Amino acid sequence: MITKEVVSAKVKDLFRGDKVIWMIVVFLALISMLVVYTSSDSLAYRAYHDNNTKVLMKHLGMLGLGLVALLIAANIKYRRYAKIMPLLFWASIPLLLYTLLFGQNLNNASRVISLGVVTFQTSDLAKVALIGMLARVLTLYRDRLGNLKDLFWLVMVPILAVVGLIFRENFSTAAMLFATCIVMMFLGKIKMKYIFGFIGTIVVVGALAVLILLKVMENDPSKMNRSMTWVNRIERFVGKEDEDPEKNEDKNFQITQSKIAIAGGGIFGKMPGKSTQRTILPHPYSDFIYAIIIEEYGLVGGVFVLLLYLILLYRATLLMIRAPQSFGAMLAFGLAFSIVMQALVNMGVAVGLLPVTGQPMPLVSRGGTSLAFTGLAIGIIISVTREINFKNTNFNDGNNSEVEITEADS
């Protein structure tokens, strides 16, 4: 017989895990609904005949998809991800290649595959898969990674494969994913000489690629649209000016309007729905949503959002402290670090600290499948907290059977 107590127990079990992270999810989801609704006037005018409600309903649908993905992921025992992540990794490689060759063109880049009503950004899947794969390798094969040959094939090749396929069409995502992998290698106690050697090799190869790219652009700039976008954004950021003042104004339009929005917010903001820049600033509901948050909710709102992401990273760091070099802790930290880095990049662009990159704010910006994969990543983190964060066992030696994976698990 189903009683109120049984239903209550099942609901409570469904939402087990770190309560702090659950609260962060709730706050970010609420902020997302409010700010996307109030900042989508220009989109509503273009696509829905000035109907913000339709924009909100579509966003709620995708946000709901993200929360469903979160719930499902949170209720899978994290040890099972040792088997799931390699499958996702090998599935992501051909998907990235297909996207590179035949993907839908968006902002002069082939980043997405059209699925009819929504677009699927394959790099979102690849990020989760690579981080999961790396966490598995760094823990399962840790005794073999002191050997450069094993390290190259087990760690460096998977990183290069995914990052390389993302790099040309989405430089910022590739750079952030590479940085996340380097941090995970450091936490996995890979020898520093190998890590620095890996970074140095990538920097040298990248520099050579840029030189070749620039040479090609001199001969035929029309074939290098995306590369020209990188160059223009970097030139804009470092302050290289055009001879024509009007062109300079056009180039800096986004960041200028973003700074106006932030300056107008003051300490407490103009209050929800009172933004004046939402109809002027390009992509105020995604790439520059942080500027609208500060304009409407002030410095207080901006700091609050920043703290939510930093607390998420802090909770994941606690897992690393409690279960160093365990699969669960490595997986959770890698995913949390990736999410928080993306959020910080979005904020850095809005306040003018970084070049414009087009990175949305995780679980806040209006988006498609990116919301689903962010939800999936946070769900995996919560799954780990169910077994590590709430045990009384001392995990400091990293050898407890509850947090380790073996060949049988993989």
Stockholm file with secondary structure:
# STOCKHOLM 1.0

chainA/1-410         MITKEVVSAKVKDLFRGDKVIWMIVVFLALISMLVVYTSSDSLAYRAYHDNNTKVLMKHLGMLGLGLVALLIAANIKYRRYAKIMPLLFWASIPLLLYTLLFGQNLNNASRVISLGVVTFQTSDLAKVALIGMLARVLTLYRDRLGNLKDLFWLVMVPILAVVGLIFRENFSTAAMLFATCIVMMFLGKIKMKYIFGFIGTIVVVGALAVLILLKVMENDPSKMNRSMTWVNRIERFVGKEDEDPEKNEDKNFQITQSKIAIAGGGIFGKMPGKSTQRTILPHPYSDFIYAIIIEEYGLVGGVFVLLLYLILLYRATLLMIRAPQSFGAMLAFGLAFSIVMQALVNMGVAVGLLPVTGQPMPLVSRGGTSLAFTGLAIGIIISVTREINFKNTNFNDGNNSEVEITEADS
#=GR chainA/1-410 SS CCCHHHHHHHHHHHTCSCHHHHHHHHHHHHHHHHHHHHHCHHHHHHHSSSCHHHHHHHHHHHHHHHHHHHHHHHTSCGGGHHHHHHHHHHHHHHHHHHHHHHCEEETTEEEEEECSSSEEEHHHHHHHHHHHHHHHHHHHTGGGTTSHHHHIIIIIHHHHHHHHHHHTTCHHHHHHHHHHHHHHHHHTTCCHHHHHHHHHHHHHHHHHHHHHHHHHHHHCGGGCHHHHHHHHHHHHHHTCCCSSHHHHHHHTHHHHHHHHHHHHHTTTCSCTTCCSSTTTSSSTTTTTHHHHHHHHHHHHHHHHHHHHHHHHHHHHHHHHHHSTTCHHHHHHHHHHHHHHHHHHHHHHHHTTSSCCCCCCCTTTSCCSHHHHHHHHHHHHHHHHHHHTTTCCSCCTTSCCTTTCCCTTTC
#=GC SS_cons         CCCHHHHHHHHHHHTCSCHHHHHHHHHHHHHHHHHHHHHCHHHHHHHSSSCHHHHHHHHHHHHHHHHHHHHHHHTSCGGGHHHHHHHHHHHHHHHHHHHHHHCEEETTEEEEEECSSSEEEHHHHHHHHHHHHHHHHHHHTGGGTTSHHHHIIIIIHHHHHHHHHHHTTCHHHHHHHHHHHHHHHHHTTCCHHHHHHHHHHHHHHHHHHHHHHHHHHHHCGGGCHHHHHHHHHHHHHHTCCCSSHHHHHHHTHHHHHHHHHHHHHTTTCSCTTCCSSTTTSSSTTTTTHHHHHHHHHHHHHHHHHHHHHHHHHHHHHHHHHHSTTCHHHHHHHHHHHHHHHHHHHHHHHHTTSSCCCCCCCTTTSCCSHHHHHHHHHHHHHHHHHHHTTTCCSCCTTSCCTTTCCCTTTC
//
